[in-house]
Amino acid sequence: MKFLKWLLLIIAVLVLAFFLGGKSYLIKQTKKHSPERTATYNENGMDIIVNYSSPYKKDRVIFGDLVPYGIVWRTGANEPTTFTTATKVTIEGKDLAAGTYSLWTIPNESSWEIIFNSEVPDWGVTILSGGKETTREPLWDVVKVTAPVTKLKAPIERFTIQFDQGDSVYLSLLWDQTKVSLPIHH
């Protein structure tokens, strides 16, 4: 009986040590493989910052395999991608108030659903699901729009979010041979 008490005490100490120090170590390790990046746009009365983690392709098939079609993706790695706008913007005719939002997507072969959610959870997926289930709470979705997929001739090695200028400002998501662009207006 005494042995069992000591065993439970040791297990409790190890669990506590994991949450106090091990968790931050694991987060630091994952960021080595998917470094943090920032995309900014500060023109035409808009001030937008997108923070995300950028995983590498590493000879993998990305969309339809690593990132399944038809399932919510945290749009990057590690913590959810955040979209911060200092002013109200319009996306596909829908207003998005100034603020910080988590950015989620549902990739499909010919189009993606792009979701701006008012809640920014600590981590993008549940640990117990092995990364297959997101921590997004649909109740807090603010704007949902659909954008077409453009197939690229050459693969993009790192998941990239950037702003492209054309007839409008576009928030563009690129990885592997896929590009999705979403027009943003002020």
Protein Blocks (a to p, Z undefined) as FASTA:
>chain_A
ZZmmmmmmmmmmmmmmmmmmmmmmmmmmmmmmmccddddddeehiacddddddddfklpa
fehplmcghiacehiahjadddddfbdcdeehiacdeddddddddddfkbccddddfbdc
fbfbdfklnopaccbdfklpmbdcdddddddfbdcfbacddddddfbccddddehjbccd
ddddZZ
